[in-house]
Amino acid sequence: MKNTTTTVVGLALVPMLISTQAQAFQTSAPLARMIEEWGSTGGARTFPKKSVAALDASIREHLDALTHQCEELDKAIAETLNKINCGEDVVLSHSLISNSNSTISTIKESIQFADELFEDILCNIPSRSQATIKRLKHDTISGLQEVIKTMSNIVHIQEKIKDREMMAIVVIDKNRVEMALASERIQAPRSMSREEKRKFILQHAS
């Protein structure tokens, strides 16, 4: 027997969504801060080795936190999809879907922004520090792309809900068609007026 209890999971996902958003936005912040500090010195266009090490440590701390937030949100999404597959009527708020789509767009811009900042840094650091920054660039962009994937999964939940609704409609229509095909066929005489045909149909409708 199908469970007809409606489950509103939007509120449960919101705190994790907000935490993931905040962590994603903070991840590339040290990059901008380093560029700003470097630009304000007015000195040589070279980042000190200690600045590179500090940047690496700072961003990796944010990346670790971001990975944890994404994992928690992914678990909640998986639980929600499981509820749908078990036949529960799950409802997501419009604001949750809208927020997820908005975050995807913002993170895409953040990736482009981070890519430009990393390239700027790579052009102004000693060759011995470039391997560190290249790895950091790869890991940062990969981490932000994981956020996009997670947010896309929230949107996928809504698509899954719509698919189930469409499946339910198809099942109902199929049953009605089968009943109609199995029933005795009755034809209204051609000589009847439109009103007479209407009454005839109503009279024989089950």
Secondary structure, 3 states (H helix, E strand, C coil): CCCCCEEECHHHHHHHHHHHHHHHHHHCHHHHHHHHHHHHHCCCCCCCHHHHHHHHHHHHHHHHHHHHHHHHHHHHHHHHHHHHHCCCEEECCHHHHHHHHHHHHHHHHHHHHHHHHHHHHHCCCCHHHHHHHHHHHHHHHHHHHHHHHHHHHHHHHHHHHHHHHHHHHHHHHHHHHHHHHHCCCCCCCCCCCHHHHHHHHHHHCC
